[in-house]
Amino acid sequence: MVEALIEIEVVYAAVDRQVLLSVKVPPGTSIRAALQQSGIGQSFPELDLATCPVGIFGKVIVDPGNRPIQSGERIEIYRPLLADPKEVRRLRAAKAAETKARNQ
């Protein structure tokens, strides 16, 4: 008997473009295996699908090699941050405090 496939989505947003792929995979497929099967690596050869951080609907998945994908889920591939948001806010607050002190 042929096993029914489940439908999932794979998304990635590069700096210059975004891709959303609809993919059908066998039930029980791991997140990493689903990424490989999606073919997204051909569109973004700079991605290392074996190690890149991924999540499901905004929640980071710690062990995507062992976590099976469920029907209807969306795998999100994350890019590394260029700057730490906390550090950027701290620098902005320091600059604002400095400007305020000079204007008094």
SEDO-497507 format. One record per atom (N, C-alpha, C): residue number from 1; x, y, z. Coordinates in steps of 0.02 Angstrom, whole numbers, m for minus. Each point is the difference from the previous one (the first is absolute). Layout:
N
NUM X Y Z
...
//
This chain:
104
1 42 m59 0
1 m42 59 0
1 44 62 0
2 m18 50 m40
2 38 62 m5
2 m17 45 60
3 52 25 31
3 m9 44 58
3 m20 70 m22
4 m50 29 32
4 m22 68 m17
4 54 50 20
5 9 51 m41
5 49 52 15
5 m33 56 39
6 39 35 41
6 m25 58 36
6 28 62 m33
7 m38 54 2
7 21 63 m31
7 26 47 53
8 59 29 m14
8 31 49 45
8 24 59 m41
9 24 51 34
9 30 58 m34
9 70 10 26
10 43 24 m44
10 68 19 19
10 10 72 m22
11 22 43 46
11 10 71 m16
11 70 23 18
12 24 46 m40
12 65 31 13
12 m2 70 m28
13 25 49 38
13 3 69 m22
13 73 22 0
14 28 5 m60
14 67 28 m8
14 m6 76 3
15 55 34 m4
15 m1 73 2
15 m39 28 m59
16 8 m31 m59
16 m29 27 m61
16 m63 m35 m26
17 m17 m58 28
17 m60 m35 m24
17 m24 m51 51
18 m63 m19 m7
18 m31 m49 44
18 m28 m57 m42
19 1 m60 30
19 m28 m58 m35
19 m44 m39 48
20 m58 m21 m24
20 m45 m44 37
20 m15 m58 m46
21 19 m60 23
21 m11 m60 m40
21 m51 m45 35
22 m45 m28 m39
22 m46 m50 25
22 29 m67 m20
23 8 m45 49
23 34 m63 m11
23 m41 m57 29
24 1 m57 m34
24 m33 m60 26
24 54 m50 20
25 m4 m25 62
25 49 m47 26
25 m37 m57 35
26 33 m58 7
26 m31 m55 37
26 m7 17 74
27 m52 m25 33
27 m7 10 72
27 62 m27 36
28 21 34 53
28 57 m22 38
28 66 28 m24
29 m1 39 m55
29 61 31 m26
29 26 51 49
30 65 0 13
30 29 50 46
30 1 68 m34
31 6 51 41
31 2 68 m26
31 59 8 m47
32 59 m24 20
32 60 5 m43
32 m11 m36 m67
33 m28 m60 2
33 m13 m38 m61
33 m50 37 m44
34 m51 29 30
34 m50 39 m39
34 33 59 m34
35 47 33 34
35 37 56 m31
35 38 m24 m61
36 33 m56 6
36 38 m28 m56
36 m47 m17 m59
37 m57 m30 16
37 m48 m20 m52
37 m34 60 m32
38 m3 56 34
38 m34 59 m27
38 34 30 m60
39 66 m10 m6
39 37 29 m56
39 19 73 11
40 m12 27 59
40 16 70 13
40 75 14 m4
41 40 m51 9
41 73 8 m5
41 22 19 m70
42 m38 m18 m52
42 17 21 m68
42 m12 74 m10
43 m50 28 32
43 m14 72 m5
43 47 42 41
44 25 m28 55
44 45 35 45
44 61 m44 16
45 48 m4 m46
45 57 m45 12
45 43 19 60
46 m6 62 24
46 38 22 58
46 m26 m30 65
47 m60 m29 m1
47 m29 m31 60
47 32 m68 14
48 17 m11 62
48 23 m66 21
48 m60 m33 35
49 m39 m37 m38
49 m62 m29 26
49 12 m50 56
50 61 m25 7
50 15 m49 52
50 9 34 68
51 16 65 1
51 14 33 64
51 m38 65 12
52 m34 26 m50
52 m32 66 9
52 m55 m4 53
53 m9 55 38
53 m54 1 50
53 m68 2 m34
54 m47 m39 26
54 m67 m4 m28
54 m52 3 56
55 m61 14 m20
55 m55 2 47
55 m65 m19 m34
56 m50 m10 41
56 m68 m15 m24
56 m45 56 27
57 m29 39 m44
57 m44 55 19
57 30 44 54
58 64 19 m9
58 32 48 45
58 32 m30 62
59 m3 m64 9
59 32 m33 58
59 60 m39 m23
60 58 16 27
60 62 m34 m19
60 m4 m74 19
61 22 m42 m46
61 2 m73 12
61 71 m18 18
62 10 m28 59
62 67 m15 26
62 32 m58 m38
63 m37 m53 m15
63 28 m59 m33
63 m40 m17 m62
64 8 39 m54
64 m42 m11 m60
64 16 m66 m36
65 56 m31 15
65 16 m63 m32
65 m41 m58 27
66 m27 8 60
66 m40 m53 32
66 m73 17 6
67 m18 63 m11
67 m70 21 9
67 m39 m12 m66
68 m51 m44 1
68 m38 m11 m61
68 m46 59 m15
69 m7 14 m63
69 m44 55 m23
69 m72 m25 0
70 m46 44 16
70 m72 m17 0
70 m34 35 m58
71 m54 m28 m22
71 m39 28 m56
71 m20 72 15
72 10 43 m49
72 m21 70 7
72 52 45 33
73 55 m27 24
73 50 42 33
73 41 38 m51
74 28 56 22
74 43 42 m42
74 70 2 30
75 49 m26 m36
75 69 3 23
75 29 67 m21
76 25 37 49
76 31 65 m13
76 75 m7 8
77 38 22 m49
77 72 m1 3
77 23 69 21
78 40 4 53
78 20 64 28
78 70 20 m23
79 8 64 m13
79 65 29 m16
79 33 23 64
80 67 2 2
80 34 27 59
80 m14 75 6
81 m3 24 61
81 m10 71 11
81 63 38 m16
82 m7 59 m32
82 58 41 m15
82 23 39 62
83 m48 16 43
83 16 36 62
83 m46 m26 55
84 25 m2 60
84 m39 m21 57
84 m50 55 17
85 m66 m14 m2
85 m50 52 14
85 9 33 68
86 19 m38 51
86 10 29 66
86 57 50 0
87 54 m17 m35
87 57 45 m4
87 m17 64 m38
88 m39 m7 m54
88 m21 59 m38
88 m42 46 43
89 m47 m28 39
89 m42 42 44
89 43 33 54
90 48 m36 28
90 44 28 51
90 40 59 m27
91 27 m8 m60
91 38 55 m31
91 m44 60 m15
92 m61 m13 m24
92 m47 54 m15
92 m18 38 64
93 m12 m36 55
93 m17 32 63
93 59 41 27
94 60 m26 m7
94 59 36 22
94 9 64 m40
95 m11 m4 m65
95 6 60 m42
95 m53 52 17
96 m61 m23 13
96 m54 46 19
96 15 33 67
97 28 m37 48
97 17 28 65
97 57 51 m7
98 47 m15 m43
98 56 46 m12
98 m24 66 m31
99 m45 m7 m49
99 m28 60 m32
99 m41 41 49
100 m38 m33 41
100 m40 35 50
100 45 36 51
101 54 m31 20
101 46 32 48
101 34 61 m31
102 16 m2 m64
102 32 57 m33
102 m49 58 m8
103 m63 m14 m8
103 m50 53 m12
103 m25 32 64
104 22 m24 58
104 m24 30 62
104 45 53 25
//
